[in-house]
Amino acid sequence: MKIVILDGYTTNPGDLSWEKFSEFGEVTAYDYTPTELVVERCKDAEIIIDNKVVFTKETLDQLPKLRYIGLLSTGFNVIDIEAAKNNGITVCNVPTYSTAAVAQLTFALILEMYNQVSIHSEAVHNGEWTNCRDFCFQKTPLLELNNKTIGLIGYGKIGSEVAKIADAFSMNILCYVPSKKPQPDFKNFRFVSLDELAEKSDIVSLHCPLTPETTKIINSNFISKMKKNAIIINTSRGPSIDERALADALNSDRIAGAGVDVLSTEPPKADNPLLSCKNCFITPHIAWAGYETRERLVGVVLNNLKSYLDGNPVNVVNK
């Protein structure tokens, strides 16, 4: 059995191993695969492991031996799911592997803006503490999370993990979801409308899937309802934010700041307005990329493949 890993570099830049996949067949692993080489590299494969390489109906129709696509991701929009099903190809993804890691980065961004660690560390290294007459100094205002209000847009596994951390910081938690969910067992948690969330939150954090309803859910109208000292966090999906509207709000001090791990186009275009606006922290889609998280991801991909070959496929997205 021939197994091809098409674009393994971001998942495994060299600190993990694909060796265990060899238990199931002959493995060929590529760091990257350009579009023009997809069919050539996959033409004899029965098993493909894929992250961001796009498989259209036209591509799938040229791969008659292909029976299984194992995704190195939760999202599966790069695969024409209907065409795969019609061609007898099982597609499996990796749900929930990065819950703790994404919640962790959410608070890393929040704490960076509330404690301003990088600004103060840089000041110390530049000699400002050495030359200071006082035993301490502040470059910016410093804030406590205690009793602040965080507004969560979405309440799946990651949203609920963020709520758990917020509760540990003694924060008030507001949450908007489009359909009713059971009330969580947190002391200061309420489900609210999107308008109320915008108006009352000190921190707005996105944890929703990308749908037509959530595309640009953060827009100029939403931002106009927010507190001037509020911040926006996005570790979910880039297109959930109208980036021009957010940049304009930051540049005009309409809100205090933003921290995002995702953008509408990745890698971003040079003219993305968030790259040059004020008070915006941007990380390069790394919430999922911790060593333990990627190790867990590869383990689930391996288990998905084993379950499929045993005749009991799991995490199938095109049943």
VMD Tcl script that draws the C-alpha trace (Angstrom):
set ca {
  {0.00 0.00 0.00}
  {1.37 3.39 -1.03}
  {0.98 6.28 1.43}
  {1.84 9.85 0.41}
  {2.20 12.74 2.85}
  {1.82 15.79 0.65}
  {2.61 18.82 2.81}
  {3.91 17.74 6.17}
  {6.29 20.57 7.04}
  {4.09 22.79 9.20}
  {2.96 19.78 11.23}
  {6.40 18.21 11.36}
  {9.26 20.63 10.63}
  {11.70 17.93 11.78}
  {11.00 17.45 15.47}
  {8.43 14.65 14.99}
  {8.47 11.44 12.98}
  {6.34 9.84 10.27}
  {7.93 6.45 10.99}
  {4.83 4.82 12.50}
  {2.93 5.30 9.25}
  {5.33 2.78 7.69}
  {3.51 0.04 9.63}
  {0.68 0.41 7.11}
  {2.55 0.74 3.84}
  {5.29 2.40 1.83}
  {5.49 6.05 2.90}
  {6.69 8.98 0.82}
  {6.70 12.29 2.71}
  {6.97 15.73 1.13}
  {7.38 19.01 2.99}
  {5.38 20.81 0.29}
  {3.56 19.87 -2.89}
  {2.76 22.50 -5.55}
  {-0.54 22.19 -7.40}
  {1.07 21.07 -10.64}
  {2.67 18.04 -8.93}
  {-0.34 16.77 -6.96}
  {-1.56 14.22 -9.51}
  {1.94 13.00 -10.35}
  {2.82 12.41 -6.70}
  {-0.53 10.82 -5.82}
  {-1.30 8.77 -8.95}
  {-0.31 5.43 -7.37}
  {-1.37 6.23 -3.82}
  {-4.22 4.54 -1.98}
  {-3.67 6.69 1.11}
  {-2.99 10.44 1.17}
  {-2.16 12.53 4.22}
  {-2.96 16.17 3.51}
  {-3.07 19.55 5.21}
  {-3.62 22.45 2.80}
  {-3.26 20.88 -0.66}
  {-6.55 21.38 -2.53}
  {-8.36 18.39 -4.02}
  {-11.01 19.39 -6.55}
  {-13.33 16.97 -8.34}
  {-11.07 17.22 -11.39}
  {-8.03 16.22 -9.33}
  {-9.82 13.37 -7.54}
  {-11.10 11.98 -10.85}
  {-7.47 11.53 -11.92}
  {-6.66 9.35 -8.91}
  {-8.55 6.07 -9.40}
  {-6.47 4.17 -6.82}
  {-7.14 6.66 -4.02}
  {-9.33 5.33 -1.20}
  {-8.52 7.48 1.84}
  {-7.53 11.07 2.65}
  {-6.34 11.72 6.19}
  {-6.35 15.40 7.04}
  {-3.73 17.00 9.27}
  {-6.36 19.53 10.36}
  {-9.83 20.06 11.73}
  {-11.04 21.99 8.70}
  {-11.76 20.09 5.50}
  {-12.64 22.85 3.04}
  {-9.63 21.96 0.86}
  {-11.35 18.72 -0.18}
  {-14.35 18.45 -2.51}
  {-16.21 16.27 -0.02}
  {-19.05 15.31 -2.34}
  {-16.70 14.31 -5.14}
  {-14.61 12.25 -2.71}
  {-17.71 10.43 -1.50}
  {-18.88 9.74 -5.05}
  {-15.43 8.33 -5.84}
  {-15.50 6.01 -2.82}
  {-12.84 8.01 -0.95}
  {-13.13 8.27 2.83}
  {-12.01 11.63 4.29}
  {-11.16 11.93 7.99}
  {-10.20 15.02 9.98}
  {-8.79 15.70 13.45}
  {-11.31 17.41 15.73}
  {-10.52 18.99 19.12}
  {-6.78 18.22 19.20}
  {-5.78 21.84 19.91}
  {-8.41 22.95 22.45}
  {-6.01 23.61 25.33}
  {-3.38 25.20 23.09}
  {-5.78 27.67 21.45}
  {-7.23 28.67 24.83}
  {-3.66 29.18 26.07}
  {-2.77 31.52 23.20}
  {-6.04 33.39 23.69}
  {-4.89 34.33 27.16}
  {-1.31 34.91 26.04}
  {-2.65 37.66 23.77}
  {-4.93 39.03 26.48}
  {-2.15 39.08 29.07}
  {0.27 40.71 26.65}
  {-2.15 43.62 26.28}
  {-3.07 43.79 29.96}
  {0.47 43.40 31.39}
  {2.54 44.73 28.45}
  {5.38 42.31 29.18}
  {7.27 42.82 25.91}
  {7.26 46.63 26.10}
  {8.58 46.65 29.67}
  {11.17 43.94 29.04}
  {12.48 45.87 26.03}
  {12.65 49.06 28.11}
  {14.68 47.29 30.81}
  {17.10 45.85 28.25}
  {17.47 49.34 26.76}
  {18.69 50.67 30.13}
  {15.58 52.51 31.29}
  {15.49 50.68 34.64}
  {19.20 51.11 35.21}
  {18.80 54.85 34.73}
  {15.54 55.12 36.68}
  {15.42 57.01 40.01}
  {12.57 54.79 41.26}
  {12.52 51.08 42.08}
  {9.90 50.55 39.34}
  {8.37 52.34 36.37}
  {5.48 51.87 33.93}
  {5.60 52.49 30.20}
  {1.86 51.89 29.79}
  {-1.18 51.40 32.01}
  {-1.34 47.93 33.58}
  {-4.67 46.20 34.14}
  {-6.10 43.31 36.17}
  {-8.31 40.60 34.69}
  {-10.12 40.19 38.01}
  {-13.76 41.31 37.62}
  {-13.31 42.26 33.96}
  {-15.94 41.00 31.51}
  {-14.99 38.69 28.66}
  {-17.45 38.19 25.83}
  {-17.20 34.89 23.98}
  {-18.60 34.60 20.48}
  {-19.15 30.86 20.18}
  {-19.16 28.20 22.87}
  {-17.78 24.96 21.55}
  {-14.90 23.05 23.12}
  {-12.43 25.93 22.80}
  {-14.92 28.54 23.95}
  {-15.76 26.48 27.02}
  {-12.04 26.03 27.80}
  {-11.53 29.79 27.56}
  {-14.50 30.27 29.89}
  {-12.89 27.89 32.39}
  {-9.69 29.95 32.42}
  {-11.66 33.20 32.64}
  {-13.56 31.82 35.61}
  {-10.25 31.02 37.32}
  {-9.28 34.69 36.86}
  {-12.60 35.68 38.54}
  {-13.87 37.30 35.36}
  {-17.46 37.87 34.34}
  {-18.34 35.81 31.28}
  {-20.85 36.73 28.59}
  {-21.47 34.44 25.64}
  {-23.29 34.74 22.33}
  {-24.39 31.60 20.49}
  {-26.94 31.42 17.66}
  {-28.89 28.57 19.26}
  {-29.64 27.76 22.89}
  {-27.12 25.75 24.92}
  {-27.24 24.41 28.49}
  {-26.18 26.90 31.16}
  {-22.56 26.19 32.22}
  {-21.72 25.83 35.89}
  {-19.75 29.05 36.25}
  {-20.58 31.65 38.90}
  {-20.67 34.70 36.64}
  {-21.74 33.36 33.22}
  {-24.63 34.57 31.08}
  {-25.79 33.92 27.52}
  {-26.60 37.28 25.92}
  {-27.43 38.87 22.58}
  {-24.61 39.93 20.28}
  {-25.43 43.59 20.92}
  {-25.24 43.19 24.70}
  {-21.96 41.31 24.38}
  {-20.49 44.15 22.32}
  {-21.70 46.81 24.76}
  {-20.64 45.21 28.04}
  {-17.44 43.28 27.27}
  {-13.97 44.49 28.18}
  {-12.57 41.69 26.03}
  {-14.32 40.16 23.00}
  {-12.91 36.75 22.02}
  {-13.97 34.78 18.95}
  {-14.41 30.99 19.13}
  {-16.89 30.28 16.36}
  {-16.76 28.28 13.12}
  {-16.64 30.22 9.87}
  {-20.14 30.30 8.37}
  {-22.03 32.88 6.30}
  {-23.45 34.17 9.61}
  {-20.05 34.57 11.28}
  {-18.18 36.01 8.29}
  {-17.30 39.59 9.32}
  {-19.35 39.23 12.49}
  {-16.88 41.77 13.90}
  {-17.60 44.79 11.71}
  {-17.96 48.55 12.04}
  {-21.48 48.24 13.46}
  {-20.34 45.78 16.15}
  {-17.29 47.86 17.02}
  {-19.38 51.03 17.30}
  {-21.18 49.44 20.27}
  {-18.00 48.48 22.14}
  {-16.34 50.24 25.06}
  {-13.45 52.49 24.03}
  {-11.09 50.60 26.36}
  {-12.14 47.16 25.09}
  {-9.99 44.75 23.09}
  {-10.72 42.07 20.48}
  {-9.07 38.63 20.36}
  {-9.33 36.27 17.40}
  {-7.84 32.77 17.58}
  {-10.67 31.33 15.49}
  {-11.03 32.21 11.79}
  {-9.62 35.29 10.07}
  {-12.64 36.14 7.89}
  {-14.78 36.51 11.02}
  {-13.34 40.03 11.28}
  {-13.75 42.91 8.83}
  {-10.07 43.77 8.90}
  {-10.47 47.25 7.42}
  {-13.12 48.12 10.00}
  {-10.91 46.84 12.83}
  {-7.85 48.71 11.56}
  {-9.82 51.94 11.27}
  {-11.14 51.48 14.81}
  {-7.64 50.89 16.20}
  {-6.09 53.80 14.33}
  {-8.82 56.16 15.56}
  {-8.63 54.84 19.15}
  {-12.23 53.71 18.92}
  {-11.15 50.58 20.82}
  {-7.98 49.93 22.79}
  {-6.39 46.99 21.01}
  {-6.59 43.67 19.25}
  {-4.73 40.37 19.29}
  {-5.15 37.98 16.37}
  {-3.61 34.65 15.44}
  {-5.52 34.36 12.17}
  {-6.06 36.63 9.17}
  {-8.44 36.58 6.22}
  {-5.66 35.47 3.87}
  {-2.69 33.44 5.06}
  {0.10 34.25 4.53}
  {-1.23 37.83 4.57}
  {-0.92 40.18 1.64}
  {1.44 43.10 2.21}
  {-1.46 45.56 2.12}
  {-3.47 43.87 4.88}
  {-4.56 46.87 7.00}
  {-3.88 45.09 10.30}
  {-0.15 44.82 9.52}
  {0.32 48.57 9.79}
  {-2.33 49.73 12.25}
  {-1.88 50.74 15.90}
  {-2.21 48.47 18.93}
  {-2.59 45.20 17.07}
  {-0.67 42.09 18.10}
  {-0.47 39.46 15.36}
  {0.91 35.93 15.64}
  {1.31 33.73 12.54}
  {-1.45 31.14 13.11}
  {0.54 29.36 15.82}
  {-2.11 28.56 18.43}
  {-2.12 24.93 17.25}
  {1.63 24.65 16.73}
  {3.04 23.73 20.14}
  {5.12 20.56 20.17}
  {2.70 18.58 22.33}
  {-0.24 19.76 20.23}
  {1.35 18.67 16.96}
  {2.42 15.38 18.53}
  {-1.20 14.80 19.56}
  {-2.36 15.72 16.05}
  {-0.09 13.17 14.39}
  {-1.27 10.55 16.87}
  {-4.91 11.16 15.95}
  {-4.10 11.06 12.22}
  {-2.35 7.74 12.76}
  {-5.29 6.37 14.74}
  {-7.73 7.59 12.07}
  {-5.79 5.62 9.46}
  {-5.58 2.50 11.61}
  {-9.32 2.63 12.34}
  {-10.09 2.99 8.63}
  {-7.87 0.04 7.70}
  {-9.51 -2.02 10.48}
  {-12.90 -1.34 8.92}
  {-14.13 1.02 11.66}
  {-13.38 4.53 10.39}
  {-13.65 7.44 12.84}
  {-13.80 11.21 12.37}
  {-15.24 10.75 8.88}
  {-16.40 14.03 7.36}
  {-18.06 12.64 4.21}
  {-20.28 9.79 5.40}
}
mol new
graphics top color blue
foreach p $ca { graphics top sphere $p radius 0.5 }
foreach p [lrange $ca 0 end-1] q [lrange $ca 1 end] { graphics top cylinder $p $q radius 0.2 }
display resetview
